Amino acid sequence: MIKKARERILRPASECRYPKTDLVGQRFGQLTVKEFAGRGRGSVLWLCSCDCGNNSIVSGSNLKMGHTRSCGCYHKKFRIIHGATKGNKPTRTYNIFYGMLERCYNTKHPNYKDYGERGIYVCDEWHSFPVFRDWFDSHVGEGEQIDRIDNDGPYAPWNCRGATRKEQARNTSRNINITWKGETLCLEDWAKRIGLSETTLWNRIRRFNWPIEKALTTPAFRGRNQYTK
C-alpha cells in the first residue's frame, strides 16, 4: 500500500509529459541541470550535477527560487574541522571562516542576499581552513575583523585586510567617497568638516542628486523644502 502511494507521488520522466520550461544546461549556484527526472508531489524534478562531482535530484521551483544551490556538500564541508576548536568550542578564526562561507553559499543564511546573491564568493584557496587560518593570523589583529577592500569583490588575500568595526562601516555600500577641489574624503569625514549630519549629506547627494559643490557648500537649514532650494 505504502509502495503504491510512493509510486504515485514519484513518477519517472518516461511516464511524464516534458515540462514547458526546459532547464537543461542552466546553472544554479553549484548545480548544473543535466536532464528531466520526472515529477513528484506536484513538482517538476531535474537531475543536476554539482561542482563537487555528486548528482542530485532537485525540484525546479527550488532551483529557480534559489533555495537549493548545491547537493549539500557545502553544509557537510563546513562542519567543525579538526584543529579548529579550543576547549571543545570553535576558535574565533574558525567562526569567521565559517561565517564567511555561509554568507556566500548558504541560501538560507539571513545575510546571503548581501553576499552570495550579489556575486560575492570565496577564492578557491580559502576553502581550506588551514590556508585561511595562516593568512588570517598574519594579517588580522586582535579586535579586528576581516574586511574586503573592494566591497563588490571576493574574499581573497588580495582583496582583504584586517579592519576595526569603524573602518568596516566606512567600507559599506551605503558609504561613498566624495572628491571636491582635489581632495577625497568619505561622506562621514566631509559631514564632520562642514558641520552637517551624515544623513543630511547622504540625502543631498544620493536621494536628491544635488551637485557635489552645492551639497558641500549649502549650510544646514530647517524646513520642509530644504532639498529643493
C-alpha positions in Angstrom: 0.0 0.0 0.0 2.8 2.4 1.0 4.9 1.4 -2.0 2.0 2.1 -4.4 1.5 5.5 -2.8 5.1 6.4 -3.3 4.9 5.3 -6.9 2.0 7.7 -7.5 3.9 10.5 -5.9 7.3 10.0 -7.7 6.8 9.4 -11.4 9.9 8.9 -13.6 10.5 11.0 -16.6 9.4 8.3 -19.1 5.9 8.5 -17.7 5.6 12.3 -17.6 5.0 15.0 -20.1 8.1 17.1 -20.7 7.8 20.4 -18.8 7.1 23.6 -20.8 10.2 25.3 -19.3 13.4 23.4 -20.2 16.2 23.9 -17.5 18.7 21.5 -19.1 22.1 23.2 -19.3 21.2 26.0 -16.9 23.3 26.7 -13.8 22.0 27.4 -10.4 24.7 28.1 -7.8 27.0 25.0 -7.8 24.4 22.9 -9.7 24.1 22.3 -13.5 20.9 20.8 -14.8 21.6 17.6 -16.8 18.2 16.2 -17.6 14.5 16.0 -16.7 14.0 13.5 -13.9 10.2 13.2 -13.6 7.6 14.6 -11.3 6.9 14.3 -7.5 4.5 15.9 -5.1 3.3 18.3 -7.8 6.9 19.4 -8.6 9.0 19.1 -11.8 12.2 17.3 -10.9 15.6 17.7 -12.5 18.8 15.7 -12.3 21.7 18.0 -11.5 25.4 17.6 -11.3 27.2 19.5 -8.5 30.6 21.1 -8.8 31.9 18.6 -6.2 31.1 15.7 -8.6 27.9 14.4 -7.0 24.5 14.2 -8.7 21.2 15.1 -7.0 17.5 15.4 -8.0 16.1 18.8 -7.2 12.7 20.4 -7.9 12.6 23.1 -10.5 10.9 25.5 -8.1 13.8 25.2 -5.6 16.3 25.8 -8.3 14.6 28.9 -9.7 13.9 30.4 -6.3 17.5 29.8 -5.1 16.5 27.5 -2.2 18.9 24.8 -3.5 22.3 25.7 -4.9 24.4 22.6 -4.1 24.0 18.9 -3.5 24.5 19.6 0.2 28.3 19.3 0.1 28.8 22.9 1.4 26.8 22.1 4.5 28.8 19.0 5.2 32.1 20.6 4.2 31.8 23.5 6.7 31.3 21.4 9.8 33.8 21.7 12.6 37.3 20.8 11.3 39.9 19.0 13.3 42.3 21.6 14.8 39.7 24.4 14.6 38.5 24.1 18.2 39.7 25.0 21.6 38.2 23.5 24.7 35.5 21.8 22.6 34.5 25.2 21.1 35.2 26.6 17.7 38.1 29.2 17.6 37.4 32.8 16.7 39.3 32.2 13.4 37.1 29.3 12.6 33.9 31.2 13.4 35.0 33.9 11.0 35.9 31.3 8.3 32.6 29.5 8.7 30.6 32.7 8.7 32.3 33.9 5.5 31.5 30.7 3.6 27.9 30.6 5.0 27.1 34.2 3.8 28.4 33.4 0.3 27.0 29.9 -0.2 24.1 29.1 2.2 21.0 30.5 0.6 19.2 30.2 3.9 21.6 32.5 5.7 20.0 35.8 6.7 22.8 37.8 5.0 23.0 35.7 1.9 21.2 38.4 -0.2 24.0 40.8 0.6 26.8 38.4 -0.3 26.2 35.3 -2.4 23.2 36.8 -4.2 25.3 39.8 -5.1 28.0 37.5 -6.6 30.4 37.7 -3.6 32.4 34.5 -3.5 35.3 32.9 -1.6 38.5 32.2 -3.6 39.4 28.6 -4.0 42.4 28.6 -1.7 40.3 29.9 1.2 38.0 26.9 1.1 40.8 25.3 3.0 40.7 26.3 6.7 44.4 25.8 7.4 45.3 28.1 4.4 42.8 30.7 5.6 44.0 30.5 9.2 47.6 31.1 8.2 46.6 34.3 6.3 44.2 35.5 9.0 46.8 35.0 11.8 49.3 37.1 10.0 47.0 39.9 8.7 44.2 40.4 11.2 45.0 41.8 14.6 43.2 41.4 17.9 39.9 43.3 17.9 39.9 43.5 14.1 37.6 41.7 11.6 38.2 40.6 8.0 37.3 43.4 5.6 37.0 43.4 1.8 38.8 46.4 0.3 36.5 46.4 -2.7 33.0 46.0 -1.3 31.9 44.3 -4.6 34.9 42.0 -4.7 35.5 38.4 -3.4 37.0 37.1 -0.2 40.6 36.7 -1.3 44.1 37.6 0.0 44.5 40.4 -2.5 41.1 41.9 -1.6 41.0 41.5 2.2 42.7 43.1 5.2 42.2 43.5 9.0 39.9 46.4 10.0 38.1 47.7 13.0 34.3 47.9 13.1 34.6 51.7 12.4 36.8 51.1 9.4 34.4 48.4 8.1 31.5 50.8 8.5 33.2 53.2 6.1 33.6 50.5 3.5 29.9 49.6 3.3 27.8 50.0 0.1 25.9 52.9 1.8 29.1 55.0 2.3 30.6 56.9 -0.5 33.9 58.7 -1.3 33.5 62.3 -2.3 36.1 64.3 -4.3 35.9 68.1 -4.2 38.6 70.6 -5.1 41.2 67.8 -5.4 40.5 66.3 -2.0 38.9 62.9 -1.5 37.2 62.0 1.8 34.4 59.6 2.8 31.0 61.0 3.4 31.4 60.8 7.2 34.5 62.9 7.2 33.0 65.5 4.8 29.9 65.8 7.0 32.1 66.4 10.1 34.2 69.1 8.3 31.2 71.1 7.0 29.0 70.7 10.1 26.2 68.6 8.6 24.8 65.3 9.8 25.7 62.3 7.7 22.0 61.7 6.9 21.6 65.2 5.5 24.6 65.0 3.3 23.8 61.5 2.1 20.2 62.6 1.2 21.5 65.6 -0.7 23.9 63.5 -2.9 22.2 60.1 -3.2 18.5 60.8 -2.8 18.1 64.3 -4.3 21.0 64.2 -6.7 22.5 67.6 -5.7 25.8 68.5 -7.4 28.7 67.9 -5.1 29.6 71.6 -4.7 26.1 72.5 -3.8 25.8 69.7 -1.3 29.0 70.6 0.5 28.6 74.4 0.5 24.9 74.9 1.3 24.5 75.5 5.0 22.1 73.4 7.1 18.7 74.8 7.4 15.3 73.6 8.5 12.1 73.3 6.6 10.0 71.0 4.5 11.5 72.3 1.3 15.2 72.2 2.3 16.1 69.8 -0.5 14.6 71.9 -3.3 16.3 75.2 -2.7 
